[in-house]
Amino acid sequence: MTILKDVVAELVGMFVGDARLSAAILAIVALAAVLVEFAPVDPLIGGGALLLGCLAVVVEAVRRAALRAAVAPPEPPVDRI
């Protein structure tokens, strides 16, 4: 039972860890679904929008993380004896 709790905690942690990334991906998936379902858009175009949107969100998340890492002060070295 504890293994199941650990797995669920890790899965929740992955999605809650970067709420902005999760929200952006959900918005892009919803937009692609609306385009395909309610607008006269070919499903291939909707899939392309989904692909390009998700790639753009991931690139932006990596850029944001790199900027955050560049600004953060370095950690002091740990002496191990």
MOPAC internal coordinates of N, CA, C and O (Angstrom, degrees):
PM7 1SCF
backbone

  N    0.0000 0     0.00 0     0.00 0    0    0    0
  C    1.4421 1     0.00 0     0.00 0    1    0    0
  C    1.5219 1   111.54 1     0.00 0    2    1    0
  O    1.2310 1   120.08 1   145.84 1    3    2    1
  N    1.3351 1   117.45 1   -34.16 1    3    2    1
  C    1.4599 1   119.44 1  -179.81 1    5    3    2
  C    1.5274 1   111.06 1   -69.81 1    6    5    3
  O    1.2310 1   120.34 1   149.90 1    7    6    5
  N    1.3153 1   116.95 1   -30.10 1    7    6    5
  C    1.4647 1   119.54 1   177.49 1    9    7    6
  C    1.5227 1   109.52 1   -64.43 1   10    9    7
  O    1.2310 1   120.56 1   137.29 1   11   10    9
  N    1.3150 1   116.53 1   -42.71 1   11   10    9
  C    1.4620 1   120.65 1   178.41 1   13   11   10
  C    1.5268 1   110.70 1   -62.67 1   14   13   11
  O    1.2310 1   120.07 1   138.67 1   15   14   13
  N    1.3195 1   117.48 1   -41.33 1   15   14   13
  C    1.4616 1   121.03 1   177.79 1   17   15   14
  C    1.5274 1   110.72 1   -63.54 1   18   17   15
  O    1.2310 1   120.49 1   139.32 1   19   18   17
  N    1.3398 1   116.66 1   -40.68 1   19   18   17
  C    1.4573 1   120.52 1   179.06 1   21   19   18
  C    1.5274 1   111.30 1   -64.54 1   22   21   19
  O    1.2310 1   120.40 1   137.65 1   23   22   21
  N    1.3217 1   116.84 1   -42.35 1   23   22   21
  C    1.4680 1   120.96 1   179.65 1   25   23   22
  C    1.5237 1   110.56 1   -63.57 1   26   25   23
  O    1.2310 1   120.60 1   134.21 1   27   26   25
  N    1.3273 1   116.46 1   -45.79 1   27   26   25
  C    1.4655 1   120.32 1   179.81 1   29   27   26
  C    1.5265 1   110.10 1   -63.90 1   30   29   27
  O    1.2310 1   120.06 1   138.98 1   31   30   29
  N    1.3233 1   117.49 1   -41.02 1   31   30   29
  C    1.4686 1   120.84 1   178.82 1   33   31   30
  C    1.5272 1   111.05 1   -62.73 1   34   33   31
  O    1.2310 1   119.93 1   140.02 1   35   34   33
  N    1.3159 1   117.75 1   -39.98 1   35   34   33
  C    1.4645 1   120.92 1   177.95 1   37   35   34
  C    1.5273 1   111.35 1   -66.31 1   38   37   35
  O    1.2310 1   120.29 1   137.79 1   39   38   37
  N    1.3264 1   117.06 1   -42.21 1   39   38   37
  C    1.4613 1   120.10 1   179.02 1   41   39   38
  C    1.5239 1   111.42 1   -63.81 1   42   41   39
  O    1.2310 1   120.39 1   136.36 1   43   42   41
  N    1.3170 1   116.86 1   -43.64 1   43   42   41
  C    1.4635 1   120.31 1   177.74 1   45   43   42
  C    1.5214 1   109.68 1   -64.21 1   46   45   43
  O    1.2310 1   120.26 1   139.17 1   47   46   45
  N    1.3168 1   117.11 1   -40.83 1   47   46   45
  C    1.4607 1   121.21 1   179.10 1   49   47   46
  C    1.5161 1   112.96 1   -61.91 1   50   49   47
  O    1.2310 1   120.37 1   145.38 1   51   50   49
  N    1.3253 1   116.90 1   -34.62 1   51   50   49
  C    1.4604 1   119.90 1   178.98 1   53   51   50
  C    1.5263 1   110.92 1   -64.95 1   54   53   51
  O    1.2310 1   120.07 1   140.33 1   55   54   53
  N    1.3254 1   117.46 1   -39.67 1   55   54   53
  C    1.4529 1   120.41 1  -176.83 1   57   55   54
  C    1.5193 1   112.69 1   -83.60 1   58   57   55
  O    1.2310 1   120.09 1   150.30 1   59   58   57
  N    1.3100 1   117.43 1   -29.70 1   59   58   57
  C    1.4534 1   120.69 1  -178.84 1   61   59   58
  C    1.5234 1   110.48 1   -87.78 1   62   61   59
  O    1.2310 1   119.94 1   159.52 1   63   62   61
  N    1.3208 1   117.72 1   -20.48 1   63   62   61
  C    1.4564 1   121.70 1  -177.59 1   65   63   62
  C    1.5162 1   113.29 1   -56.25 1   66   65   63
  O    1.2310 1   119.85 1   137.86 1   67   66   65
  N    1.3115 1   117.90 1   -42.14 1   67   66   65
  C    1.4633 1   122.15 1   176.99 1   69   67   66
  C    1.5216 1   107.14 1  -129.16 1   70   69   67
  O    1.2310 1   121.03 1   -92.04 1   71   70   69
  N    1.3130 1   115.63 1    87.96 1   71   70   69
  C    1.4611 1   120.87 1  -175.01 1   73   71   70
  C    1.5218 1   111.72 1   -64.07 1   74   73   71
  O    1.2310 1   120.23 1   145.90 1   75   74   73
  N    1.3315 1   117.17 1   -34.10 1   75   74   73
  C    1.4654 1   120.22 1   179.93 1   77   75   74
  C    1.5292 1   110.65 1   -64.91 1   78   77   75
  O    1.2310 1   120.34 1   138.89 1   79   78   77
  N    1.3226 1   116.95 1   -41.11 1   79   78   77
  C    1.4661 1   121.17 1   178.31 1   81   79   78
  C    1.5267 1   110.45 1   -64.51 1   82   81   79
  O    1.2310 1   120.27 1   134.27 1   83   82   81
  N    1.3168 1   117.09 1   -45.73 1   83   82   81
  C    1.4588 1   120.95 1  -179.98 1   85   83   82
  C    1.5224 1   111.52 1   -61.95 1   86   85   83
  O    1.2310 1   120.31 1   136.11 1   87   86   85
  N    1.3263 1   117.01 1   -43.89 1   87   86   85
  C    1.4618 1   120.80 1  -179.87 1   89   87   86
  C    1.5240 1   111.48 1   -65.31 1   90   89   87
  O    1.2310 1   120.31 1   140.57 1   91   90   89
  N    1.3213 1   117.01 1   -39.43 1   91   90   89
  C    1.4572 1   120.11 1   179.96 1   93   91   90
  C    1.5295 1   111.05 1   -66.64 1   94   93   91
  O    1.2310 1   120.05 1   137.92 1   95   94   93
  N    1.3216 1   117.52 1   -42.08 1   95   94   93
  C    1.4649 1   120.52 1   178.45 1   97   95   94
  C    1.5272 1   110.60 1   -63.82 1   98   97   95
  O    1.2310 1   120.48 1   136.76 1   99   98   97
  N    1.3370 1   116.68 1   -43.24 1   99   98   97
  C    1.4660 1   119.55 1   177.98 1  101   99   98
  C    1.5246 1   111.46 1   -62.84 1  102  101   99
  O    1.2310 1   119.93 1   142.02 1  103  102  101
  N    1.3229 1   117.74 1   -37.98 1  103  102  101
  C    1.4605 1   120.92 1   178.28 1  105  103  102
  C    1.5274 1   111.20 1   -65.70 1  106  105  103
  O    1.2310 1   120.08 1   139.76 1  107  106  105
  N    1.3068 1   117.45 1   -40.24 1  107  106  105
  C    1.4635 1   120.36 1   179.95 1  109  107  106
  C    1.5248 1   110.88 1   -68.17 1  110  109  107
  O    1.2310 1   120.26 1   139.43 1  111  110  109
  N    1.3189 1   117.10 1   -40.57 1  111  110  109
  C    1.4644 1   120.29 1   177.59 1  113  111  110
  C    1.5272 1   109.85 1   -63.14 1  114  113  111
  O    1.2310 1   120.33 1   137.36 1  115  114  113
  N    1.3334 1   116.98 1   -42.64 1  115  114  113
  C    1.4672 1   120.37 1   178.46 1  117  115  114
  C    1.5203 1   111.13 1   -64.18 1  118  117  115
  O    1.2310 1   119.97 1   138.38 1  119  118  117
  N    1.3247 1   117.66 1   -41.62 1  119  118  117
  C    1.4628 1   121.22 1   178.58 1  121  119  118
  C    1.5204 1   111.45 1   -62.44 1  122  121  119
  O    1.2310 1   120.32 1   135.86 1  123  122  121
  N    1.3284 1   117.00 1   -44.14 1  123  122  121
  C    1.4652 1   120.04 1   178.96 1  125  123  122
  C    1.5238 1   110.34 1   -64.34 1  126  125  123
  O    1.2310 1   120.01 1   141.23 1  127  126  125
  N    1.3229 1   117.59 1   -38.77 1  127  126  125
  C    1.4650 1   120.49 1   178.89 1  129  127  126
  C    1.5226 1   111.11 1   -65.62 1  130  129  127
  O    1.2310 1   120.33 1   138.26 1  131  130  129
  N    1.3267 1   116.98 1   -41.74 1  131  130  129
  C    1.4622 1   120.44 1   178.74 1  133  131  130
  C    1.5172 1   110.40 1   -65.52 1  134  133  131
  O    1.2310 1   120.16 1   138.68 1  135  134  133
  N    1.3268 1   117.29 1   -41.32 1  135  134  133
  C    1.4671 1   120.16 1   178.54 1  137  135  134
  C    1.5230 1   111.66 1   -59.45 1  138  137  135
  O    1.2310 1   120.53 1   134.93 1  139  138  137
  N    1.3097 1   116.60 1   -45.07 1  139  138  137
  C    1.4677 1   120.29 1  -176.35 1  141  139  138
  C    1.5265 1   111.23 1   -74.71 1  142  141  139
  O    1.2310 1   120.21 1   140.76 1  143  142  141
  N    1.3317 1   117.21 1   -39.24 1  143  142  141
  C    1.4623 1   120.82 1  -174.29 1  145  143  142
  C    1.5195 1   112.98 1   -79.10 1  146  145  143
  O    1.2310 1   119.86 1   134.82 1  147  146  145
  N    1.3251 1   117.88 1   -45.18 1  147  146  145
  C    1.4573 1   120.29 1  -169.26 1  149  147  146
  C    1.5205 1   114.75 1  -109.33 1  150  149  147
  O    1.2310 1   119.39 1   163.05 1  151  150  149
  N    1.2917 1   118.76 1   -16.95 1  151  150  149
  C    1.4638 1   122.04 1   178.12 1  153  151  150
  C    1.5292 1   108.01 1  -106.35 1  154  153  151
  O    1.2310 1   120.66 1   -27.08 1  155  154  153
  N    1.2938 1   116.35 1   152.92 1  155  154  153
  C    1.4717 1   118.38 1   179.09 1  157  155  154
  C    1.5322 1   111.60 1   -76.18 1  158  157  155
  O    1.2310 1   120.76 1  -115.21 1  159  158  157
  N    1.3232 1   116.15 1    64.79 1  159  158  157
  C    1.4655 1   121.82 1  -178.34 1  161  159  158
  C    1.5212 1   108.42 1  -114.69 1  162  161  159
  O    1.2310 1   121.13 1   -44.07 1  163  162  161
  N    1.3145 1   115.44 1   135.93 1  163  162  161
  C    1.4598 1   121.75 1   177.37 1  165  163  162
  C    1.5323 1   109.23 1   -63.41 1  166  165  163
  O    1.2310 1   119.39 1   -40.01 1  167  166  165
  N    1.3255 1   118.78 1   139.99 1  167  166  165
  C    1.4710 1   120.23 1   178.88 1  169  167  166
  C    1.5252 1   113.34 1   -57.96 1  170  169  167
  O    1.2310 1   119.77 1   150.84 1  171  170  169
  N    1.3097 1   118.05 1   -29.16 1  171  170  169
  C    1.4628 1   120.67 1   177.81 1  173  171  170
  C    1.5362 1   110.37 1   -65.66 1  174  173  171
  O    1.2310 1   120.57 1   141.99 1  175  174  173
  N    1.3216 1   116.52 1   -38.01 1  175  174  173
  C    1.4711 1   120.46 1   176.61 1  177  175  174
  C    1.5314 1   109.55 1   -67.07 1  178  177  175
  O    1.2310 1   120.20 1   139.05 1  179  178  177
  N    1.3191 1   117.22 1   -40.95 1  179  178  177
  C    1.4617 1   120.93 1   177.09 1  181  179  178
  C    1.5202 1   111.39 1   -62.05 1  182  181  179
  O    1.2310 1   120.46 1   139.82 1  183  182  181
  N    1.3233 1   116.74 1   -40.18 1  183  182  181
  C    1.4639 1   120.64 1   176.89 1  185  183  182
  C    1.5167 1   111.77 1   -65.45 1  186  185  183
  O    1.2310 1   120.59 1   141.34 1  187  186  185
  N    1.3279 1   116.47 1   -38.66 1  187  186  185
  C    1.4661 1   119.92 1   176.45 1  189  187  186
  C    1.5181 1   112.01 1   -64.50 1  190  189  187
  O    1.2310 1   120.90 1   139.37 1  191  190  189
  N    1.3440 1   115.88 1   -40.63 1  191  190  189
  C    1.4678 1   120.14 1   176.75 1  193  191  190
  C    1.5287 1   110.36 1   -63.44 1  194  193  191
  O    1.2310 1   120.87 1   140.15 1  195  194  193
  N    1.3177 1   115.95 1   -39.85 1  195  194  193
  C    1.4641 1   120.55 1   177.82 1  197  195  194
  C    1.5234 1   110.63 1   -63.15 1  198  197  195
  O    1.2310 1   120.33 1   133.96 1  199  198  197
  N    1.3163 1   116.98 1   -46.04 1  199  198  197
  C    1.4635 1   121.19 1   179.75 1  201  199  198
  C    1.5259 1   111.52 1   -62.59 1  202  201  199
  O    1.2310 1   120.38 1   128.61 1  203  202  201
  N    1.3214 1   116.89 1   -51.39 1  203  202  201
  C    1.4667 1   120.04 1  -177.51 1  205  203  202
  C    1.5287 1   111.68 1   -66.09 1  206  205  203
  O    1.2310 1   120.52 1   141.81 1  207  206  205
  N    1.3240 1   116.61 1   -38.19 1  207  206  205
  C    1.4560 1   119.74 1   178.71 1  209  207  206
  C    1.5149 1   112.20 1   -64.59 1  210  209  207
  O    1.2310 1   120.64 1   134.72 1  211  210  209
  N    1.3239 1   116.38 1   -45.28 1  211  210  209
  C    1.4709 1   119.72 1   179.81 1  213  211  210
  C    1.5243 1   110.98 1   -65.89 1  214  213  211
  O    1.2310 1   120.10 1   140.84 1  215  214  213
  N    1.3214 1   117.42 1   -39.16 1  215  214  213
  C    1.4631 1   119.86 1   176.93 1  217  215  214
  C    1.5211 1   111.37 1   -63.29 1  218  217  215
  O    1.2310 1   120.36 1   139.39 1  219  218  217
  N    1.3278 1   116.92 1   -40.61 1  219  218  217
  C    1.4602 1   120.33 1   179.05 1  221  219  218
  C    1.5286 1   110.91 1   -64.86 1  222  221  219
  O    1.2310 1   120.25 1   140.33 1  223  222  221
  N    1.3148 1   117.13 1   -39.67 1  223  222  221
  C    1.4646 1   120.44 1   179.51 1  225  223  222
  C    1.5229 1   110.69 1   -66.56 1  226  225  223
  O    1.2310 1   120.05 1   138.40 1  227  226  225
  N    1.3100 1   117.51 1   -41.60 1  227  226  225
  C    1.4673 1   120.49 1  -179.93 1  229  227  226
  C    1.5329 1   110.69 1   -66.62 1  230  229  227
  O    1.2310 1   120.28 1   138.30 1  231  230  229
  N    1.3282 1   117.08 1   -41.70 1  231  230  229
  C    1.4714 1   120.15 1   178.12 1  233  231  230
  C    1.5277 1   110.02 1   -62.15 1  234  233  231
  O    1.2310 1   120.31 1   137.51 1  235  234  233
  N    1.3242 1   117.02 1   -42.49 1  235  234  233
  C    1.4644 1   120.16 1   178.57 1  237  235  234
  C    1.5273 1   111.60 1   -64.54 1  238  237  235
  O    1.2310 1   119.91 1   140.47 1  239  238  237
  N    1.3191 1   117.78 1   -39.53 1  239  238  237
  C    1.4649 1   120.90 1   178.59 1  241  239  238
  C    1.5258 1   110.86 1   -64.97 1  242  241  239
  O    1.2310 1   119.90 1   140.03 1  243  242  241
  N    1.3117 1   117.79 1   -39.97 1  243  242  241
  C    1.4667 1   121.22 1   178.00 1  245  243  242
  C    1.5204 1   110.35 1   -67.30 1  246  245  243
  O    1.2310 1   120.38 1   139.55 1  247  246  245
  N    1.3345 1   116.88 1   -40.45 1  247  246  245
  C    1.4632 1   120.40 1   178.65 1  249  247  246
  C    1.5265 1   110.57 1   -62.64 1  250  249  247
  O    1.2310 1   120.68 1   136.36 1  251  250  249
  N    1.3279 1   116.31 1   -43.64 1  251  250  249
  C    1.4596 1   121.02 1   179.01 1  253  251  250
  C    1.5248 1   111.33 1   -63.11 1  254  253  251
  O    1.2310 1   120.24 1   138.40 1  255  254  253
  N    1.3300 1   117.14 1   -41.60 1  255  254  253
  C    1.4628 1   120.77 1   179.19 1  257  255  254
  C    1.5254 1   111.29 1   -66.80 1  258  257  255
  O    1.2310 1   120.23 1   142.28 1  259  258  257
  N    1.3344 1   117.16 1   -37.72 1  259  258  257
  C    1.4643 1   120.35 1   178.60 1  261  259  258
  C    1.5208 1   110.81 1   -66.50 1  262  261  259
  O    1.2310 1   120.17 1   139.67 1  263  262  261
  N    1.3206 1   117.29 1   -40.33 1  263  262  261
  C    1.4663 1   120.12 1   177.73 1  265  263  262
  C    1.5210 1   110.90 1   -65.55 1  266  265  263
  O    1.2310 1   120.71 1   140.34 1  267  266  265
  N    1.3149 1   116.24 1   -39.66 1  267  266  265
  C    1.4627 1   120.42 1   179.18 1  269  267  266
  C    1.5314 1   110.12 1   -65.33 1  270  269  267
  O    1.2310 1   120.05 1   141.45 1  271  270  269
  N    1.3244 1   117.51 1   -38.55 1  271  270  269
  C    1.4633 1   121.18 1   179.81 1  273  271  270
  C    1.5287 1   111.07 1   -71.19 1  274  273  271
  O    1.2310 1   120.30 1   147.35 1  275  274  273
  N    1.3192 1   117.04 1   -32.65 1  275  274  273
  C    1.4612 1   120.00 1  -179.79 1  277  275  274
  C    1.5226 1   111.23 1   -72.26 1  278  277  275
  O    1.2310 1   120.19 1   149.95 1  279  278  277
  N    1.3147 1   117.25 1   -30.05 1  279  278  277
  C    1.4573 1   121.46 1  -178.43 1  281  279  278
  C    1.5256 1   111.74 1   -83.71 1  282  281  279
  O    1.2310 1   120.26 1   151.18 1  283  282  281
  N    1.3172 1   117.12 1   -28.82 1  283  282  281
  C    1.4689 1   121.25 1  -176.65 1  285  283  282
  C    1.5278 1   110.22 1   -66.84 1  286  285  283
  O    1.2310 1   120.39 1   -39.94 1  287  286  285
  N    1.3201 1   116.86 1   140.06 1  287  286  285
  C    1.4700 1   119.11 1   177.82 1  289  287  286
  C    1.5227 1   110.12 1   -69.77 1  290  289  287
  O    1.2310 1   120.57 1   -31.74 1  291  290  289
  N    1.3289 1   116.51 1   148.26 1  291  290  289
  C    1.4676 1   118.78 1   179.89 1  293  291  290
  C    1.5244 1   111.42 1   -68.00 1  294  293  291
  O    1.2310 1   121.27 1   -31.25 1  295  294  293
  N    1.3072 1   115.18 1   148.75 1  295  294  293
  C    1.4591 1   119.96 1   178.41 1  297  295  294
  C    1.5170 1   109.85 1   -76.79 1  298  297  295
  O    1.2310 1   119.94 1   -37.56 1  299  298  297
  N    1.3299 1   117.73 1   142.44 1  299  298  297
  C    1.4593 1   119.18 1   178.91 1  301  299  298
  C    1.5291 1   110.30 1   -68.25 1  302  301  299
  O    1.2310 1   120.43 1   -31.02 1  303  302  301
  N    1.3161 1   116.79 1   148.98 1  303  302  301
  C    1.4810 1   119.14 1   179.63 1  305  303  302
  C    1.5179 1   110.83 1   -67.93 1  306  305  303
  O    1.2310 1   121.55 1   -32.04 1  307  306  305
  N    1.2958 1   114.65 1   147.96 1  307  306  305
  C    1.4622 1   121.20 1   179.43 1  309  307  306
  C    1.5212 1   108.71 1  -101.46 1  310  309  307
  O    1.2310 1   120.46 1   -57.39 1  311  310  309
  N    1.3323 1   116.72 1   122.61 1  311  310  309
  C    1.4606 1   120.62 1   178.43 1  313  311  310
  C    1.5176 1   108.98 1   -83.77 1  314  313  311
  O    1.2310 1   121.12 1   -55.60 1  315  314  313
  N    1.3148 1   115.47 1   124.40 1  315  314  313
  C    1.4690 1   120.31 1   177.87 1  317  315  314
  C    1.5130 1   107.85 1  -114.76 1  318  317  315
  O    1.2310 1   122.26 1   -53.62 1  319  318  317
  N    1.2789 1   113.28 1   126.38 1  319  318  317
  C    1.4730 1   117.78 1  -178.03 1  321  319  318
  C    1.5016 1   109.32 1  -111.96 1  322  321  319
  O    1.2310 1   120.10 1   180.00 1  323  322  321

